[in-house]
Amino acid sequence: MFARPLTADAELRPLEPWRAEEFLRHLDRARESISPWVSPSFVAADLPSARNVLQRYADRRARDDGGIWGIWLDGELVGGVLFVSFDAAAGLCEAGCWLEPAAEGRGLVTRAAGVIIDWAVGERGIQRVEWRTNAGNARSIAVARRLGMRHDGTLRQVYPGPTGARIDLEVWSLLADEWRNPAPVP
Ligand SMILES: CC(C)(COP(=O)(O)OP(=O)(O)OC[C@H]1O[C@@H](n2cnc3c(N)ncnc32)[C@H](O)[C@@H]1OP(=O)(O)O)[C@@H](O)C(=O)NCCC(=O)NCCS
């Protein structure tokens, strides 16, 4: 019912539990490319699990401590953005994102993340938006840069990787003043 245009052919909408079948079909297209980079619990493999993922985020939205929004390109769900955590009282949140391969390279996630960050900073008083990413995830780091985030630091060997080597996690962040008065992206 509610949609926010991102480009002439793409929209951002709430991604609610009733869309679980559509979400699962999308995950089937995205599974291979996103699995190395997102939490295994997000990449649902059947309908009840897909519904659970969306219900978890709906519950978080209701509690005002998270949320998930989908990106539709030419009427098809192709990815989205989310608040992994959201704490208005503390002025902190963490944003995240994903896309299926066919939707990459169009600036959709940068635009969609901009919409939710704008809301978080402009309407909810969030002072610091965090972005946490596997240090090997060049595309995610490029999104953080495009959003005007800065690299706070790297948490070394935070969790085990698929080959046994442990994964470093980069923490990027954007402060409210930096969002309102963006520096030119280098
Ligand atoms: C991370 C991910 C969402 C980035 O997708 P993406 O398409 O590179 O990001 P954006 O939507 O911001 O688009 C940027 C691309 O569009 C291009 N672009 C075109 N028009 C643009 C515009 N108006 N604004 C910004 N970028 C634009 C950019 O040049 C860039 O393409 P390039 O990297 O080929 O140069 C995607 O790679 C993904 O889903 N990865 C797997 C899951 C994942 O890593 N999630 C994040 C976990 S922390």
The ligand as an SDF file (V2000), in Angstrom:
LIG
                    3D

 48 50  0  0  0  0  0  0  0  0999 V2000
   26.2090   -5.1610   -0.8150 C   0  0  0  0  0  0  0  0  0  0  0  0
   25.2750   -5.0470   -2.0280 C   0  0  0  0  0  0  0  0  0  0  0  0
   23.8620   -4.7830   -1.5840 C   0  0  0  0  0  0  0  0  0  0  0  0
   25.7830   -3.8750   -2.8930 C   0  0  0  0  0  0  0  0  0  0  0  0
   25.0400   -3.8140   -4.0890 O   0  0  0  0  0  0  0  0  0  0  0  0
   25.4220   -2.7020   -5.1740 P   0  0  0  0  0  0  0  0  0  0  0  0
   24.5300   -2.8010   -6.3300 O   0  0  0  0  0  0  0  0  0  0  0  0
   26.8890   -2.7210   -5.3790 O   0  0  0  0  0  0  0  0  0  0  0  0
   25.0940   -1.3660   -4.3530 O   0  0  0  0  0  0  0  0  0  0  0  0
   24.2070   -0.1340   -4.8030 P   0  0  0  0  0  0  0  0  0  0  0  0
   22.8090   -0.5550   -4.9680 O   0  0  0  0  0  0  0  0  0  0  0  0
   24.4980    0.9570   -3.8730 O   0  0  0  0  0  0  0  0  0  0  0  0
   24.7720    0.2140   -6.2430 O   0  0  0  0  0  0  0  0  0  0  0  0
   26.0870    0.6580   -6.4320 C   0  0  0  0  0  0  0  0  0  0  0  0
   26.4710    0.2870   -7.8330 C   0  0  0  0  0  0  0  0  0  0  0  0
   25.5670    0.9230   -8.7310 O   0  0  0  0  0  0  0  0  0  0  0  0
   26.2620    1.9050   -9.5000 C   0  0  0  0  0  0  0  0  0  0  0  0
   25.3570    3.0520   -9.5860 N   0  0  0  0  0  0  0  0  0  0  0  0
   24.6600    3.3780  -10.6870 C   0  0  0  0  0  0  0  0  0  0  0  0
   23.9200    4.4590  -10.4430 N   0  0  0  0  0  0  0  0  0  0  0  0
   24.1580    4.8250   -9.1680 C   0  0  0  0  0  0  0  0  0  0  0  0
   23.6930    5.8710   -8.3310 C   0  0  0  0  0  0  0  0  0  0  0  0
   22.8250    6.7780   -8.7880 N   0  0  0  0  0  0  0  0  0  0  0  0
   24.1190    5.9410   -7.0610 N   0  0  0  0  0  0  0  0  0  0  0  0
   24.9940    5.0460   -6.5820 C   0  0  0  0  0  0  0  0  0  0  0  0
   25.4920    4.0150   -7.3300 N   0  0  0  0  0  0  0  0  0  0  0  0
   25.0750    3.9200   -8.6190 C   0  0  0  0  0  0  0  0  0  0  0  0
   27.5450    2.1570   -8.7540 C   0  0  0  0  0  0  0  0  0  0  0  0
   28.5640    2.5740   -9.6290 O   0  0  0  0  0  0  0  0  0  0  0  0
   27.8400    0.7700   -8.2150 C   0  0  0  0  0  0  0  0  0  0  0  0
   28.2230   -0.0990   -9.2360 O   0  0  0  0  0  0  0  0  0  0  0  0
   29.7090   -0.7020   -9.3270 P   0  0  0  0  0  0  0  0  0  0  0  0
   30.0720   -1.2430   -7.9710 O   0  0  0  0  0  0  0  0  0  0  0  0
   29.5690   -1.7470  -10.3610 O   0  0  0  0  0  0  0  0  0  0  0  0
   30.5160    0.4840   -9.7000 O   0  0  0  0  0  0  0  0  0  0  0  0
   25.2850   -6.3400   -2.8980 C   0  0  0  0  0  0  0  0  0  0  0  0
   26.5670   -6.5290   -3.4670 O   0  0  0  0  0  0  0  0  0  0  0  0
   24.9150   -7.5820   -2.0940 C   0  0  0  0  0  0  0  0  0  0  0  0
   23.7460   -7.8830   -1.9160 O   0  0  0  0  0  0  0  0  0  0  0  0
   25.9190   -8.3290   -1.6050 N   0  0  0  0  0  0  0  0  0  0  0  0
   25.6290   -9.5570   -0.8410 C   0  0  0  0  0  0  0  0  0  0  0  0
   24.9490   -9.2910    0.4730 C   0  0  0  0  0  0  0  0  0  0  0  0
   25.7710   -8.3380    1.3200 C   0  0  0  0  0  0  0  0  0  0  0  0
   26.9810   -8.2830    1.2340 O   0  0  0  0  0  0  0  0  0  0  0  0
   25.0720   -7.5500    2.1760 N   0  0  0  0  0  0  0  0  0  0  0  0
   25.7480   -6.6160    3.0500 C   0  0  0  0  0  0  0  0  0  0  0  0
   26.1900   -7.3060    4.3050 C   0  0  0  0  0  0  0  0  0  0  0  0
   27.0970   -6.1710    5.3500 S   0  0  0  0  0  0  0  0  0  0  0  0
  1  2  1  0
  2  3  1  0
  2  4  1  0
  2 36  1  0
  4  5  1  0
  5  6  1  0
  6  7  2  0
  6  8  1  0
  6  9  1  0
  9 10  1  0
 10 11  2  0
 10 12  1  0
 10 13  1  0
 13 14  1  0
 14 15  1  0
 15 16  1  0
 15 30  1  0
 16 17  1  0
 17 18  1  0
 17 28  1  0
 18 19  1  0
 18 27  1  0
 19 20  2  0
 20 21  1  0
 21 22  1  0
 21 27  2  0
 22 23  1  0
 22 24  2  0
 24 25  1  0
 25 26  2  0
 26 27  1  0
 28 29  1  0
 28 30  1  0
 30 31  1  0
 31 32  1  0
 32 33  2  0
 32 34  1  0
 32 35  1  0
 36 37  1  0
 36 38  1  0
 38 39  2  0
 38 40  1  0
 40 41  1  0
 41 42  1  0
 42 43  1  0
 43 44  2  0
 43 45  1  0
 45 46  1  0
 46 47  1  0
 47 48  1  0
M  END
$$$$
